Amino acid sequence: MGIGISVFLLAVGAILAFAVNVTTSGVNLDTVGVILMVVGALGLLLSMLFWSSFAPFAGGRRETYVRDERI
């Protein structure tokens, strides 16, 4: 899941949880909003972790030393 989708899920979940005041039978929109916010937050966290691990500067410098066998 990308960063954009995660932020979108967070926003939709916050709207459902905090801004919508509708009573429905069978579906609690507050619960759906909280679930979407949790999924969005987890997706954002995982996206940031994997994004930093694949970045070219994430692992630091790796140098390979070749030993010269000439005598």
N, C-alpha and C positions, 0 to 999 in steps of 0.2 A: 504494500500500500504506500502510495507516495505522500509527500508532505502536503500537497494541495488537497488530496482526498481526506487526509486526517483533519486538517483545519476545517474543511467543509463539514465533516461529521461532528466535530466539536461545536461548530456554530449552529447547526440544525438541532443538535441535542440540547444546547443551551436555550434555544428558542422554544423548543417543546417543553422543557422542564420549567422555565422561569417566565416566559412571556405568554404562553397560550393558557387560557383559563376556560376550558371546555370540559364538560362531563360527558363521557361516553360509556356505553354499556359493553363490558367485555374487555376493553383495552384502557389501561391507565397511561395517559400520555406523559405524565411525569416520569414514570418508570422507563418508558421507551426513550425519553430524553436523556435520562441518566445513563442508560445502557449505551446510547450513541456517543455520549461524552466520554465514557470509559473506553470504548472501542477506538474512538478518535485519539484519545490521549496515548493509549498503548501503541497505536499505529504511528503516531508522531515520535514517540520515544524510540521505537524500533527503527524507524526511518533514519533518525538522527544517529543512532548507534551504527547501523550498517553504512550510512553515508560517510561517516568519519573513518570507518575501518577500510573503505575502498578508496579513500582519498590518497593522492600520491604522497602527501606529507604526513600521513597518519602514523606510519611505522618508524619514523625517524630515518636516519641514514643507514643504509646497508652497504658495507664495503666488502669486496672480495679480494683477498690477498692470494696471489699466486706465487708459490715457492719456486725459485729458480734452482733447477737441479744441475746446472753446469758447474764443473769443478776445474 
